[in-house]
Amino acid sequence: MSVRELVVLGTASQVPTRHRNHNGYLLRWDGEGILFDPGEGTQRQMLRAGAAAHDLNRICVTHFHGDHSLGLAGVIQRINLDRVPHQVTAHYPRSGQRFFDRLRYATAYRETVALTEAPVDRDGTLAVTPAYTLEARGLSHPVESYGYRLVEPDGRRMLPERLAAHGIAGPDIGRLQRAGVLGGVTLDDVSEVRRGQRFAFVMDTRLCDGVHALAEGCDLLVIESTFLDEDVELAVEHGHLTAGQAARAARDAGVRHLVLTHFSQRYPDPAEFERQARAAGFEGELTVAHDLLRVPVPKRR
């Protein structure tokens, strides 16, 4: 049975707290696992969440600030220690290659896995698989930063009433799906497009074109909301979003499920992020993330 869910490993910005680990987010997409922004402590959080190095197929780093990347050293060494048998690919800003190299070889260990480095230096497609296309878009932060977007290919939804009207049933349905036509009846005659699911991961950034492009039409959007709206000047100065800004971007993009995360330690009440997001007009499903939370990707429409 396929599983599509987000496993939240950490939700703190800049420094961990007693209740929030540094960043870390694992997207389970059918049989693959994509780890986003492994901050310090990610290995232990994976253990607590029941995730293993063998679950990882890709690592996506948005930028090289410590709360988004210091966990790379441990995760990469664990991949090698556990002799993960499949290819693992790492995506990260090419301008931070020196940081990636230092983290990859931070200490002595035995390399047993051929980790594939696939740095990002422009907007566009990073990988195409049968299950998804992975894309990147530049964001606005004091250091180069990219957000990531995963798009499932569109499929077809068979319409029973149209199949019945054309007298197509049983094995003939499969033949029509494979060939595209059967006895003069085309696939378009008895089915409709089933839009693929869409996921986006947006971390440290001001509002910019990249935020809107990544969020557009997403079923599940994970986005930073470091500050509350009353501190919008701080957010702009340091290259971050407020809860209201993130929610308005999600609202305008037609996001179905919004996950707010990456919270400044200055705010003791996480419920205020939800109140401000609702006040900004977002009416979809809304989650204020906490460590070790599991968020399913919404079912197809």
C-alpha positions, -999 to 999 in steps of 0.1 A, spaced: 0 0 0 14 34 -10 20 60 17 22 97 11 29 117 42 51 143 58 70 134 89 80 165 108 113 159 126 120 195 138 103 229 138 127 254 155 143 283 137 179 293 144 183 274 177 166 243 192 144 247 222 133 223 249 103 214 228 115 220 193 144 203 175 163 220 146 146 216 113 140 183 95 112 170 73 108 136 57 84 133 28 73 97 23 61 94 -13 50 58 -21 82 38 -18 106 68 -17 118 91 10 129 127 6 146 144 35 144 182 36 168 205 55 183 181 81 194 203 110 213 193 141 197 163 158 180 149 127 194 114 132 179 111 166 145 126 155 144 100 127 149 73 153 121 87 174 98 89 143 105 53 132 124 64 101 157 48 90 185 57 67 172 30 43 141 51 38 161 79 22 164 84 -16 170 121 -18 182 149 5 171 184 -4 188 214 14 173 248 8 204 268 20 235 265 42 224 280 75 232 257 104 196 251 115 189 237 80 221 217 73 242 208 104 226 174 105 239 165 71 272 151 85 254 126 108 228 116 82 254 110 55 276 89 78 245 69 89 237 62 52 272 48 49 272 29 82 239 12 73 251 4 38 220 17 21 217 -4 -10 201 21 -34 213 54 -48 209 85 -26 210 119 -43 217 152 -26 204 185 -39 217 218 -25 227 253 -37 258 251 -58 271 282 -42 274 263 -9 295 234 -23 323 242 1 299 238 30 285 205 17 320 192 12 329 201 48 298 185 62 301 153 40 337 148 52 334 164 87 351 134 103 367 101 94 344 73 83 342 45 57 323 54 26 302 24 14 275 43 -5 280 63 -37 261 95 -27 252 114 -58 258 151 -56 233 172 -78 238 208 -68 212 235 -79 222 267 -96 190 278 -114 152 274 -114 140 243 -131 136 205 -131 160 185 -110 147 150 -115 120 131 -134 108 97 -121 77 77 -129 62 89 -95 71 126 -96 90 155 -111 112 174 -86 116 211 -93 135 240 -77 128 277 -74 150 305 -61 139 323 -29 149 356 -12 172 352 18 206 366 28 223 335 14 213 317 -17 182 296 -10 160 273 -31 125 259 -24 115 225 -38 83 213 -55 72 178 -63 46 172 -90 30 138 -97 22 131 -134 -15 135 -143 -34 103 -147 -68 92 -159 -100 85 -139 -123 60 -155 -160 69 -155 -182 39 -149 -213 54 -165 -195 61 -197 -179 27 -197 -213 11 -193 -228 33 -221 -202 19 -245 -205 -16 -232 -169 -18 -219 -164 -40 -188 -140 -64 -172 -106 -71 -190 -116 -47 -218 -111 -18 -195 -75 -27 -190 -70 -32 -228 -85 3 -234 -62 18 -208 -31 3 -223 -40 8 -260 -59 41 -257 -86 29 -281 -108 -2 -282 -134 -8 -309 -135 28 -319 -139 40 -283 -111 62 -271 -98 67 -236 -111 103 -237 -146 90 -244 -148 71 -211 -124 89 -187 -112 123 -174 -79 137 -164 -70 130 -128 -46 158 -117 -15 146 -100 -8 156 -64 15 185 -57 38 192 -27 60 222 -20 87 229 6 94 266 12 119 277 39 138 308 48 126 336 24 109 369 21 79 371 -2 90 367 -38 80 352 -71 96 318 -61 72 315 -31 41 319 -53 55 296 -81 62 268 -56 29 271 -38 7 273 -69 -21 246 -67 -4 226 -40 -22 198 -21 3 202 7 25 232 13 51 233 41 62 268 46 82 288 71 64 314 93 92 325 116 76 357 128 41 369 137 26 398 117 35 425 143 72 417 136 69 420 98 99 445 97 121 420 114 109 393 89 118 415 59 152 425 74 162 389 81 147 373 50 117 355 66 79 353 64 52 361 89 22 338 96 -1 362 77 22 364 47 26 327 44 -12 322 47 -20 348 21 4 332 -3 -12 298 3 -47 313 -1 -38 330 -34 -22 298 -47 -52 276 -39 -34 254 -14 -55 227 2 -34 219 33 -10 245 48 17 235 73 33 263 91 67 257 107 102 272 115 91 292 145 111 318 164 117 310 200 104 344 210 68 333 207 55 311 236 20 305 221 20 285 188 -18 290 186 -12 326 176 3 315 143 -30 297 135 -51 327 145 -31 351 123 -31 327 94 -69 324 96 -72 362 99 -52 365 67 -80 346 49 -67 311 45 -97 287 47 -82 254 38 -68 227 62 -42 243 85 -16 227 107 8 245 130 36 219 131 52 204 161 80 178 163 72 142 153 39 152 137 27 132 108 7 149 81 -9 129 53 -9 143 18 -46 151 11 -64 125 -10 -69 134 -47 -99 155 -55 
